[in-house]
Amino acid sequence: MSQPRFVSLAVAGAHACQPLRDLTSSDGRTTFDIAFEWIVVEAMVRHRSSAEIRGLPGMQKATRAQRVGRRLGSTTYLSGPRVFGFTGVYRPFALDSGALEETGMPGPEAEVLLDAWERDRGLGGFVSGASGSNGAKLRREIVRACEGALRAGEVTIAPGNKAMRRIAEVMAPSDAGSCERAVLRSFIVRSGYDQSHEIRTELCSLLLEMRHGDMSQRDVADAVMQSDDVSAPTRAALLAASTYEQCATAIEKSFRRILQDASAHGGGFSISQAAKTPHLSDIATALPAQVSHAIEAASNLDDQLAADISNCLNGFEETMDPAAFVNRLLSRHDQVQTDKQKRLWIDPHGKNWLVRPPYRNQSVDLTNTNWIHPMRLKTLANFLQETA
């Protein structure tokens, strides 16, 4: 999540495609919103530069399909579009702001957003459907294109069609106008459409006064917590997030360090060899106190949250030597993969272990400075930046 304008795109598609709300593709699963995504993503890739469509989910799929002469559709788009497509990625925010309803239809705040988009883009009549207007014409073209895509299971509108070019022209993620940005900003900074978001609202106020630039989520959290203006509830929430992430990051990165170090020496390792992985001993020594701190910080917010964190970090709250820490990491990995019904990243090799080839290149940042879970602080900062 980085570009709140994707909410505008989803809402535009939902408004235009209301006549298609009950139509599905031949597979019985694809509905108008996914067909609209196929069209938008393909239009962007064909008619806008890569810089103009940064952050566009499905961009690589569309580029690959275009390269081999295919159209975007159920067999060429994202395998989980309802999760990984832009409607899915931005759905929580769209629902929270009242821009969309659970059904995927326009929400009570959709019209104010579309009115702003109309003004910025000279698309009067898109909402009302006024005969002869530019907006009404685009709306009809979207409906025809989506209906054709649903019936065929892929985009059917000609790549060079004027409507395709028009969609690319008015819907690029980087092109939100001043009126549209103002409405999106109001969705972000207010306390929610039908629920309260006091902490988010306060964070917005604090972030607007910061130069967060390339700061990591942890750095942003630290800076906010050190602010003289932050309230006690917000500081407590950030402390709970930070202390938990300190533990989760240490555990995750330690396991990956073992794999990386073993891979550098042929891929195999014993417990005693893994125990000599650089920095592992220091992490094992510090972790119990960090776990205790995380549980305490969570208990200041909610007892159930503290219990959940205690359960999640179970087994890491006791002092361990490096070998015991390695065994605990391997046990946790086994537990996680079993719960997912997935194969382990390592195979037994006699009394030792062998890192499976797909996991020998641990290209992720293995320092403990970046959180491994998306706490959305950078997302919030990016949303504010994109709606300035």
C-alpha positions, 0 to 999 in steps of 0.5 A, spaced: 500 500 500 502 506 497 498 510 493 491 511 496 489 513 489 487 506 487 481 507 492 479 512 486 480 507 481 476 502 484 470 506 486 470 509 479 469 502 476 464 500 482 460 506 480 460 505 472 459 497 473 453 497 477 449 494 471 454 488 471 453 487 479 450 480 478 454 478 471 460 473 472 465 470 467 464 463 465 469 460 471 463 463 475 468 466 480 470 473 476 466 479 477 466 486 474 471 489 479 476 484 477 475 485 470 475 492 471 482 491 474 484 487 468 482 493 463 486 498 467 492 494 469 493 493 461 491 500 459 496 502 464 502 498 461 501 499 454 500 507 454 503 509 460 511 509 462 513 505 468 515 511 472 507 513 472 505 507 474 509 505 480 506 501 485 501 498 480 499 491 482 499 486 476 504 490 472 509 485 471 503 480 469 501 485 464 508 486 461 509 479 461 502 477 457 504 483 452 510 480 451 508 474 448 501 477 445 496 475 450 491 479 453 490 480 461 485 475 464 483 469 468 489 465 466 494 471 465 493 476 471 494 475 478 493 468 481 489 471 487 486 478 485 482 479 490 488 479 495 493 482 491 490 486 485 489 493 487 481 492 489 484 487 494 490 491 497 486 497 498 479 494 500 480 495 507 481 502 507 476 503 501 471 500 506 473 504 512 473 510 509 466 509 506 468 509 499 466 502 497 461 497 501 462 490 502 458 488 496 463 491 492 458 497 490 459 504 491 459 506 498 456 512 502 462 516 500 463 514 493 460 520 490 464 525 493 470 522 491 468 521 484 465 528 484 472 531 485 475 526 480 470 529 475 472 536 476 480 534 476 479 530 469 474 534 466 469 528 466 463 531 468 457 526 467 461 520 470 456 520 476 450 522 473 450 519 466 448 526 463 447 524 456 453 527 451 458 528 457 465 526 457 464 522 463 458 519 461 461 516 455 467 514 459 462 510 463 459 507 458 465 505 455 468 502 461 461 498 462 462 495 455 469 493 456 468 490 462 462 486 460 466 483 454 472 481 458 467 477 463 464 474 457 470 472 454 474 471 460 480 476 458 480 483 456 477 484 449 477 491 447 483 493 442 489 495 445 489 501 441 482 503 442 481 510 444 477 508 450 483 504 452 487 510 452 482 514 455 482 510 461 490 510 461 490 517 461 485 519 467 487 513 471 494 513 472 496 512 480 501 518 480 496 523 476 491 525 482 488 532 481 488 537 487 480 536 488 481 528 488 487 529 493 483 533 498 478 528 498 483 522 499 486 526 505 480 527 508 479 520 508 485 519 511 486 524 517 479 524 519 476 519 525 473 514 520 467 513 516 463 509 522 468 508 527 473 512 531 481 512 529 483 517 534 491 514 534 491 514 526 488 521 526 494 523 531 499 519 527 497 523 521 498 530 525 505 528 527 507 525 521 505 531 517 510 535 521 516 530 520 521 529 515 520 522 514 523 521 507 527 514 507 526 512 514 524 505 516 518 504 520 522 503 526 525 509 525 518 513 524 515 509 530 521 511 535 521 519 532 513 519 534 514 516 541 520 521 542 515 527 540 513 531 546 506 532 543 504 524 542 499 522 547 500 516 552 495 512 548 499 513 542 505 512 545 503 505 548 501 503 542 507 504 538 511 501 544 507 495 544 508 494 536 516 496 537 517 491 542 514 486 539 517 487 532 524 487 536 522 480 538 519 477 531 525 480 527 530 477 531 527 470 531 526 471 523 532 474 521 536 469 526 533 463 522 535 466 515 542 467 518 543 460 519 541 458 512 545 464 509 551 462 513 550 454 512 549 456 504 556 459 504 559 453 506 556 448 502 549 448 504 549 443 510 550 444 517 549 441 524 547 444 530 553 446 533 555 449 526 549 453 526 550 455 533 557 459 531 553 463 526 555 470 527 551 474 532 547 468 534 549 468 541 548 475 542 541 475 540 540 469 544 542 472 550 538 479 549 532 475 547 528 473 553 529 480 556 526 483 549 520 478 550 518 480 557 518 487 555 514 486 549 509 482 553 509 487 558 508 493 553 502 489 550 499 488 557 498 496 558 494 496 552 490 489 552 490 483 556 488 478 550 493 482 546 499 480 551 496 473 552 497 472 544 504 475 544 506 471 550 503 465 546 506 467 539 513 468 543 513 462 547 519 458 547 523 464 547 522 467 554 528 463 557 535 464 557 538 459 552 545 457 550 546 458 542 545 451 541 539 451 544 537 457 541 538 453 534 534 448 536 528 452 538 529 456 531 528 449 528 522 447 532 519 454 531 520 453 523 517 446 523 511 448 527 510 454 522 511 450 516 506 444 519 501 449 520 501 452 513 501 445 510 508 447 507 515 443 506 520 445 511 526 450 508 531 444 510 532 437 509 534 432 514 541 429 512 543 424 517 544 427 524 545 434 520 541 439 516 541 441 508 538 447 506 534 446 500 536 450 494 530 455 493 532 458 500 540 458 500 540 465 497 537 469 503 537 476 499 532 479 504 536 484 509 538 480 515 539 486 519 535 487 525 533 494 524 527 493 519 521 490 522 518 484 518 511 486 519 507 491 516 505 496 521 503 501 516 506 507 519 510 508 512 503 506 509 500 512 512 506 517 511 506 515 504 498 516 503 499 523 506 505 525 502 501 522 495 495 527 498 499 533 499 
